[in-house]
């Protein structure tokens, strides 16, 4: 993996969770704007497909594994923009959740914040930025998503503390906090909702890298407009369709009685 670029002004971006959703949308947007983009994710096949689709490079790496992620960045000279979009939406009610499930979500969503930051430190310079993609659950915790809510609140706190550490080095840290986003993560949600698109988040991430480094902008919050001419149609997750078909089949099946 080389760090060749088209010129001294080309910025190098590293994106975690690059095999789909917000990560892939960020890659598409940044490549279109002339960035040299390195996508990372754990699964090679979808990651390779995303890289080919967007025009980015890729490296298979686990954002929860310090050695794996550091190795992915080892051959980069600099990281101008790190977008941490990897994560999982999982968990259940606290009384039902096992400690193993709790740790899995903590590792994917919160431990990874430290892992990717630590790996990036040797490659950061004045003018570099780190953008953490969070969730509205950081501010509005979700029942049945106790672990997820805790990790996203923790991400926001980690990012802010980090920003106060690295500003002296000319490095900026931002959080992008979207509400529901129309990605594969919504498939198991059992109700319709208004959602923004992954491209909306990507546009916000790209815009952040145009903000003057002298400006401290801790967080951008994005939510879907729910009424009026600008509102998009509600998203119907796969789980909603599945339940509707199940209920329809029950209604269509005639009741049987013993004769």
Rosetta blueprint (number, residue, H / E / L):
1 X L
2 X L
3 X L
4 X L
5 X L
6 X L
7 X L
8 X L
9 X L
10 X L
11 X L
12 X E
13 X E
14 X E
15 X E
16 X E
17 X L
18 X L
19 X L
20 X L
21 X H
22 X H
23 X H
24 X H
25 X H
26 X H
27 X H
28 X H
29 X H
30 X H
31 X H
32 X H
33 X L
34 X L
35 X L
36 X E
37 X E
38 X E
39 X E
40 X E
41 X E
42 X L
43 X L
44 X H
45 X H
46 X H
47 X H
48 X H
49 X H
50 X H
51 X H
52 X H
53 X H
54 X H
55 X L
56 X L
57 X E
58 X E
59 X E
60 X E
61 X L
62 X L
63 X L
64 X L
65 X L
66 X H
67 X H
68 X H
69 X H
70 X H
71 X H
72 X H
73 X H
74 X L
75 X L
76 X L
77 X L
78 X L
79 X L
80 X L
81 X E
82 X E
83 X E
84 X E
85 X L
86 X L
87 X L
88 X L
89 X L
90 X L
91 X L
92 X L
93 X L
94 X L
95 X L
96 X L
97 X L
98 X L
99 X H
100 X H
101 X H
102 X H
103 X H
104 X H
105 X H
106 X H
107 X H
108 X H
109 X H
110 X H
111 X H
112 X H
113 X H
114 X H
115 X H
116 X H
117 X H
118 X H
119 X H
120 X H
121 X H
122 X L
123 X L
124 X L
125 X L
126 X L
127 X L
128 X L
129 X E
130 X E
131 X E
132 X E
133 X E
134 X L
135 X L
136 X H
137 X H
138 X H
139 X L
140 X L
141 X L
142 X L
143 X L
144 X L
145 X L
146 X H
147 X H
148 X H
149 X H
150 X H
151 X H
152 X H
153 X H
154 X H
155 X H
156 X H
157 X H
158 X H
159 X H
160 X H
161 X H
162 X H
163 X H
164 X H
165 X H
166 X H
167 X H
168 X H
169 X H
170 X L
171 X L
172 X E
173 X E
174 X E
175 X E
176 X E
177 X E
178 X E
179 X L
180 X L
181 X E
182 X L
183 X L
184 X H
185 X H
186 X H
187 X H
188 X H
189 X L
190 X L
191 X L
192 X L
193 X E
194 X L
195 X L
196 X E
197 X L
198 X H
199 X H
200 X H
201 X H
202 X H
203 X H
204 X H
205 X H
206 X H
207 X H
208 X H
209 X L
210 X L
211 X L
212 X L
213 X L
214 X L
215 X L
216 X L
217 X L
218 X L
219 X E
220 X E
221 X E
222 X E
223 X L
224 X L
225 X L
226 X L
227 X L
228 X L
229 X L
230 X L
231 X L
232 X L
233 X L
234 X L
235 X E
236 X L
237 X L
238 X H
239 X H
240 X H
241 X H
242 X H
243 X H
244 X H
245 X H
246 X H
247 X H
248 X H
249 X H
250 X H
251 X H
252 X H
253 X L
254 X L
255 X L
256 X L
257 X L
258 X L
259 X L
